[in-house]
Amino acid sequence: MTNPDKKIYHFVGIKGSGMSSLALVLHEKGLQVQGSDVEEYFFTQRELERAGIPLYAFDAENIHEGLTVIAGNAFTDAHEELVRARELGLEVIRYHDFISDFIQQFTSIAVTGSHGKTSTTGLLAHVLTGIRPTSYLIGDGTGHGEPDAEFFAFEACEYRRHFLAYSPDYAIMTNIDFDHPDYYTSIEDVFSAFQTMAHQVKKGILAFGDDEYLRKLEAEAPIYYYGVNEDDDIQARNIVRTTEGSEFDVYFHDELIGHFALPAFGQHNINNALGVIATAHLEGFDMEKVAQEMLTFKGVKRRFSEKTVADMTIVDDYAHHPAEIRATIDGARQKYPDKEIIAVFQPHTFTRTIALMDEFAEALDLSDQVYLCDIFGSARETQGDVKIEDLGAKITKGGQVIKEDNVSPLLDHEHAVIIFMGAGDVQKFEQSYEKLLSGTTRNVL
């Protein structure tokens, strides 16, 4: 990149989770940042507004001389602002290409996988920043740019093979599963993308040992498998799961490297922690310091985010794939073993709903009662050949469809845990429910 001192970085689609994170990273490094997006409110814009980053509605008039344009991956070259930028001869860089160049100045750690990227990146960033100067980019819209950073932790998304723009020092690979059926044709197609990515990692790959596809990976860099089995390089042993979190010992090739307590729930979070611990161990970090930092991890946005309203525990979670739904319900069962678990789910994209219909039903049936919201489309697909009632018909524990303006069926449950899950606007249903619940007289004891 050229001298950035006089540049203004304009983000097209700045409210996207990765884009907002990157905008915050550059802003905190002292660079001039602005951006544009739709006028609809997104949770990511709160941090942008708090940072004083100018936000504009999409308009070709936003583009002028002196800008370096960073384009979000959700927008094609036909977008009005990108057309205008090219007319003016401005530098236009795709998000993933910018990251590829940016990470070269650090010891970079990419976190990738079909599920668990954001939670793992969040934990990794939390641990590293407490020990060494670290910048990070998390998929929940959180970013931090440390002026003298040595490490850079970032989420690397496999969608449309965007992560193949990166050649990181390390990669934590949480799993390989079939998702994004609007792009990938099969699980083998997904595996081929991860296999290509593996060849680009420089120093080491930390991979979840129970994943059959990750076990097939080949790479020039060494691959270390983490998990709970004898054939894993990094193992969690003596696991204790309580309503306060999880504790476990960690062994590296049968050598005890530390005891760790994690204030998070579900086996998936133990797995995620192992990837982080393994990376820190390979870089020579003091394991006692790593354990100390883990104790204060508070999670990331929209991943089992809790609040209490009246007698109900309300959880907001980004889960939008069957594997993620299973993990979220598992975490809820650990933390609230004596409470009824209610799932309110909004499918994200029609192609995913069709491709994983049976898996969605099986995962949701792990809860005690299921409610469904209409399918949320995307910028890429606004309609499809499936209805929410088709999913409801396959669910044995309910499957009733609720509307944003009528969530009253949810009031039938008392002293329970209700989980709103989805990657769309399921929070609107949650807000309607909270408003309705707040207006009732309920026994909160």
C-alpha positions, 0 to 999 in steps of 0.5 A: 500500500502507498503512504496512508497518511493522507488517505481517506478510506471509504467503506462501501457497506460499512455496516457489514460485520467484517467491514465495520470491524476493519473500519474500527481497526484503521480508525484506531490506528489513526487513519481517516475512515468513513463509509456508506450503507443502507439506512436500516439500523444494524447492531454493528453501527453502534461502535462506528457511531461511538468512534465518530466515524461518518456514516452515509446512505448509499449515493454516488455523490459520496465518492470524490477525489482523494478516497481509497475505496474498500468494497464489501463482498456483498456488493457487485461492481455494478453498485453505484458508488463503485461505478463512480469510483472507477469513473474517477480512477480511484483505487478500489480494493475488495475487503478480503484483498485489503486484509491480505495485504494488511496482515503481512506486517504482523504475526497473523492468526486466521480463524476459519471454519464453517462454525465457531469462527466469531467466538474463537476469534473473540477468545483469541483476541481477548487472550492475546491483547492481555499479554502482547500488543495485538490488533484484531478483527472479529465477525461480530463487528468488533475491531481494534487497531493497536498502533504497535501491534505484534499480532493480528487475530482475524476471522477468515470467512470461507464464503465464495472462497474469500479466505483464499486471499490470505496467507496467514502465519497460523490458522485455527480451523474449527470444522468443515461442514456443508453451508452456503449452498448458494455457492458451494455444491457439496461438502467435497467442494467446501473441503477443497476450499479449506485444502487450498487454504491449508497450503497457504498457511506458513507456520502452523494449523490448529485443527479440530480433531473430531472433524473427519474432513479436517483429518484429511488435510495436507499442508506444508506447515505442520498440522496440530489436532486439538480435542479430547481423544488420545490421537489429538496433539492437544488434549483437554482432560479431566473436564468438569462442566458446571453452571458456572462454566467449564474447567479442564487440564490441557496436555500437549503430546502428553505433557501437562501445559496448564489448567484452564477455567472458561466462563462459557458453556457447551463442549464447543467452547472447550474445543474453541479454547483448545485452538486458542491455547494451542496457538499461544503454546506454539508461540511460547506464551506463558500458559499461566497468563493465558489461563488468567486471561481466559477467566475474564472472557465475557463472550462476543456479540450475539453469541449466547448474549443473555438478559433477564426480563420478568421471570424469563432468561432471554438469549440472543444468538447468531446460530443459523446452521443446524450445528450451531443450533445444537451447540447453543442448546447444549450450552443452555442445557449446561448453564440452566439444567433445570429450566425449560429451553424454548427455541425461536428460530428464523432461518437465514436464506432460502437455499440454506433452509431447503438444503438443510431442512431435516438437519434444522428440524433435528437440531431444533427438536433438542429444545423443549418447544420450538417457534419459527419466524418467516425465512429471512432472505438476503441481498443475494436471494429475496425469495425461494421455493420453500416456506417456513411452514415446510420446516414447521411440519418436520418439527415434533416439538412445536413449530408454530409460526409467529409474527413480529406483531404477534408474539403472544404465544411465547407468553405461555412459558414461565420461568424458562430460557427462551433463545432467539436464533438467526442471522437475519432480523430475529431481534425484532421478534425478541424486542416485541416479546420483551415489550410484551413481557415487560407489560405483564405481571409475572412472578419473578421468584 
